[in-house]
Amino acid sequence: MDIWTEKYRPSTLEEYIGNESVKEKVAEFLDKGSIQNLLLYGSAGGGKTSLAKLIVKGLEADYLYINASDERGIDTIREKIIPFASTIGFGSSKIVILDEADYLTPQAQATLRNTIESFSNTCRFIFTCNYLDRIIAPLQSRCLAFSIIPPSKREVAAKVVDILKKENTELDKDAVGQIIQTHYPDIRKVLNTLQGSIKNGKIKLDSTSLVNTDFEQKILDGLKAKTTITNLRQILADSGAQQFDSLFRFLYDNVNEFTNNVGVAIVIIAQYQYEYSFVIDKEICVAAMLNKLLEI
């Protein structure tokens, strides 16, 4: 069975939804047959990797794809990137895609500065990341940065309807609306949830398909009420969420609502946001942060 996120990944720039100004600039690159080093940043599942792969395809380039969340150290640069960049390619150009580059260690990012410059005549780099502030400034300065904004809910709904037609699946507007409302702007999650909910040509939602979208507000309310960590852990568990990236920003934006020790709270949020990138069990990391916030 084909995975829909790959099966329906746009194959041409025209099929790519949203980010019209970015598409215009990318079209210029493709017309010229070359690109600058690029840094594509934005929320998870918003289309960064799809755009990177479209660029590689449009240029008919030899490319090396690395998921930096799995390979984030200096060894990856020495053993994979440098050998690839230093050899003669068969295509018109050579490109390294470093997906989720915000997972790269600071040391690896620092090493990449020299790598980019050393092979500037033969190789280009495309970085994607969720958090621009996790990319060191010297690396940012060597790239042209584009903010990738997810397509609107209306555009996502239109794409979903088109996919359902192609898959001979009965359209259930309410179910589609619930899935989009729950997982937007993560388009990848929308499609994965939708595909997992198809049974005998119909959409069948169950309790595990939709997470509680207001858990962030419930966490905030709990902190304001000085509830127990047990209650906050229960909110996390009941949400069904697997990723909590947006919670850090939400608490930062609303920090004045739950504490007078704003400076201390911000340091705690920043500390655990950094650690969140490296831990295996995200929920434990978030629970530890909430426990600290309750103590101040």
N, C-alpha and C positions, 0 to 999 in steps of 0.2 A: 504494500500500500504506500503510495506516495505521500510524503509530508506536505501539507498545503503551503506552509511557509516557504518551501523550496519550489514546489510545483508552480505556485503563482507569484513567485518573486519576479518583478519586472525584468524583461529581457532587453528592453530598449528605453532610451531616455524619455520617449513619448509616453510610455506606459507608467513611468514613475509619477506618483501622485504627490502634489504639493511642492513647496519650495521653488516657486517659479523663477525667482531671481537667481537662485543657486543653479538651477537647471540651465538658465541662459549663459551663465559663466562657464559651466561645464561644457556646454555645446560649443563655445568658442575654443576651449581647449581641444576638443575632439576635432574641430575643423583644422586647427593648426597642427594636430598630430603630436602634441606634447602637453605636459602639465607641469605646474609647480609642485613642490611638496605641499600636501594638503593636510589640514586638521579638521575633521568633521566631528562636531560635538552636539549633544542633545540627549533627550531622555531615551531610556531603553526601549527597543522595539519601534523606534521612530523612523527607520529607513536609512541609517548611516551606512551599514554594511552593504545594503542593496545598491546604494549610490556608488560606493567604492568599487564594487564588482562590475557595475555598468561602465564605469570609466575604464577599467582594465579591458573589458570586452570591446568597448568602442575604439580603443587604441590598438587592439590586437597585440597586447603586450605580453611578454613573459612576466609571470608574477609569482611571488612567494607570499602565501597567506599564513599569518601567525596569530593565534588567539592569545593575547598577552595575559589573560586571566589564568591560563595554564602554563605558559612559558614566559616568565616575566623577569628573568635574571640576565646577568651579563653573559652567561654561557650561551644563551640563545643567540645573542648578537655575534659572538665569536664563532660559534659552530654552524650557524645557519645563515644569518643575514650577510655577514661579510663574505663568505664563500659564494653566495648567490650574486651579490652585487659586484664582485670582482671578476666574474667569468663573462665570457661573450655569450649573448643571448641569440635566439633564433627569430624573435619578433622584432617589431620596430622600436621597442623600448623595453625597459625593465622596471618593474614596480614592486615594492614591498608593501603589503597591507598589514598593518599592525592593529588588529581589532582589539577593542577594549584596552587601549594603551594606558588608561589611567591606573591599570593594575601593575604596570612596569615599576620596578623599584627605582628610587631616585638615582642609584648608582647606574642602573641600566640606561635610564634616560640621559644621564650625563655622558655616558659612553656614546650614545647615539648622536650626540652633537658632532663629534669628530667623524663618525661614520658617514653621516649625511654629507658633510663637506668633502670628505675624501673621495666619495664616489658620485659627486654631483654631475660629472660628465656622462655617466653611464646608467645611473639609477635614480628613481624618484621614490618618495615615501608617501603613503596615505595612512594617517593615523585616525582612528575613531575612538571616541571616549564619551562617557556619560557626564563626567565632571571636568570641566576645563581647568579648574583651579588645582587639579591634581597633576597637571602637566607642567613641568618646570618652565620658567620664563625663557631660558635660552633655547629650549626646544620649540616653544611657541613662536619665537621670533624667526625661526627658520622655515616656518610654514605659513601658508595662506589659510586662515581659519574661516570656516563656514558654520553658522548655527543652523542645525537641521531641525526644523519645526515639524512635528507630526501633522499629517493631513487632518482636516476637520472631521468631526463625527459624521457629518453628512457625506463627506467623500469616502470615509471608511464604510459607511452603510451601503453606499452605491457599489463599492468594490465587493462587499460581502454578498449582496444580492446577485451580482454577476457571477461570483464563484458558485453560489448555490444553484444557479441555472445550469452552469456547466457540469455540476456534479449530480444533476437530476434530483435535487433535494427540494422538498416542499418548503416554501417560504413561510416562516412564522415571524411576523414583524415584532411581536412582543418579545419573543425569545432573543431575536437578534438585538433588539434595543437594550435588553437587560445585559447581554454579554458586552456590548460596546460601552454601556454606561459603567459597568463594573471595571473593565480592564483598560479603557482608553486612558492615556495615549499609547499604551503598549500594543501596537498593531500585531506583533508576533503572538502575544498572549491571546488577543482576540481570535486570531485564526486557529491557534492550537486548541482553545476552548471550544470553538465552533466545531472543528473537525471531531473532537472527542465526544461531542454531544449528538452526533448523527447516528441514528439507529433506524434501519429499514427505510431510508429515504426521508426521515423526519427528524426534526430537532427535538431532543428529549433532554431537558435540563434537570440536573439533580442538585442537591444541596452543596456538593463539592465543586460544582462548576462556577459558582459565584461566591466571591469573598465579600465580607462585610466592608463596604466602601467607606463607612464613616468611623472606622476604628481609630483613625488619627485624632478625630475630634473627641472620641471617648477617652483616649489616652490623655489628651489635654485636660478634659474635665476631671479625670481621676487625679492628675497632678495638682490641679487647682483645689480639689477637695481634700488633698493630703490623704488619699486612700492608701491601702496597703499594697505592697509589691505583689502579693498573691492575686489581688483583684486586677492589677495591670497585666500580669502574666496571663490571666484568664481572658482578658480582652484580646491579647495577641493570639492566643490559641483559637479563640472563637472566630477571629477574623478570617482564618484559613489562608492568610497571606504567607508567601514564601520569601518575598523580598520586602525590605523595609526602607529602601533608599530615601524615599520621599519624606519619611517621618522626621529625619534629622532637620531638613529644611523647614518643615512645618513647625517643629518645636522651636527652632531658632527664630522664625518669623513671629511666633506668639510667646516668646520667652517672658515678656513683661506680665503676661496674664497669670503665670503660676509661681513666680518668685520675685522677691525684691533683690536677691543676690544675682543680678543679671550677668555680671562678669564671670562669676564662678560657674553659672549654668552654661554659658557659652563655651567656656573652656572644657567642661565635661562633654558637651555635645560634640565639639570639635575632636576631642580625644577619641571618642567611641566611633565617630564617623570615619576617622582614619583607620582604626583597628578593624572596622566592619569589612574593609576591603580584603583583609587577609584571613579572616576566620572562616571555618567550615560551616558552623551552625550559626546562622545570622540571628535567629531568635534569641539565643543565649546572650549574644553581644548586646542586643537591644534591651533585653531584660536587665542586664548589668548596668546599662546607662540609666534606665528608669529608676533603678534602686538608688543610684548615686544622686539623681535629681530629687528624689524624695527626701534625701538626708539634708539637703541644704536649706 
